[in-house]
Amino acid sequence: MNLLDSNFDKLNKDGFILKKNILQSNQIAKIKNIIKKQRAGKGVSESHYSVNIQSFIIKSIKFDFKKILRSFYFLNLQKKLKLQDIANIYFKQQSKLIEIDGYYNLPQQTDILPWHSDQAYSGKKTVSRIAPPDHFYLKFFFYLTDVGPNNGCTSYIPGSHKITYAVRSCLYEKKIKYEPFWKINDLVSLINKKNNYNYIVDKLESKNVLDDFLNKANLIISNKGKSFFDFYASSGDLLIFNEGGVHRGSIPTLNERVVLRYLYSKK
C-alpha cells in the first residue's frame, strides 16, 4: 500500500487517520520481538532508537551494536514506507525525524495515559517560556498487537487539534494567561474562562467548532470510564495523528499492547 495516497483532507480535518494492513506478518513478528526483548521487568517498557549521528556514536562507544543494527532496521523501514514524505506533505514543508521508540504494556486496570494534549508542558503549574504553536509532532503509531475500545487503542477527539492549536496561539501571543491544560479537565477549565473563550473562538472557523469540542470533552469528563472515541485496529495497522489533539492511551484489559512510534516535526 502506498501511504502517500493517504486521505490528507481527513488528517487535516480530524487530526488523525487509521491505515489498515501496513506491516507484513514477518515485519510485525520481527519488530514485536525486538521491542519485547528490550523490556525491563514487568509493566511498561520503553525503548529508544538512534535517529542521528551523535546517538550512533554514543552507542558505538558503548559497543551497543545490537541497538545500532535495530536502529538501522527502523530507519530503513520508515524510508521504505516514505513516512518523511508524508510528514512533508502534512507540514507543507521539509520535516525532520525526531524520535523512534517502542512501547510494551502488560494488561492493566488503568489507562496507559489519561485524556490529554501534548505540547502542553506536561501540566506544569508555571512555565518560563511559551513555545510557538507550530512546535508539535506528527506521530506514526504502528500497532503490533490488536487493540480496541478499552483495550489499548489511542482514543482521539476528532478536530481537537484545532482547538489546542488555537489555545497555544493565544498563549504565545499573550492574549490569555498560562495555566495547566495538559489534562482534559484543565483544558476545559482554561477555555471556559470568559475572556479566554472569546480569544480562542477568534482563532477558529466558528463558535460552533469550539462548542462542539466542549460538548465532547464534557461528555468524557462526566462519563469517566466509558469508551468514547475508541476504535478497533489490528496488528500491522498504522495510526497517523497530530499529537496536539486531545487523546488518550486506553486501558489494555484483554492483551498486551506493543507499538512502534515515529515522531516528526517541522525542520
Protein Blocks (a to p, Z undefined) as FASTA:
>chain_A
ZZklpcfklmmmnopacdehkbcfklmmmmmmmmmmmpgcehjddddddfbfklmmmmmm
nopaklmmmmmmmmmmmmmnommmmmmmmnopacddfbdcdddddddfbdfbdcddehil
nopabdfbdcdfklccddddddfbdcdehihpacddehklmmmmmmmmmmmnomaccddf
kbmklmmmmmmpmklmmmmmmmpmbfklmmmmmmmmmmmmmmghiaghiacddehiacdd
dfkbccdddddfkbccdddddddddZZ
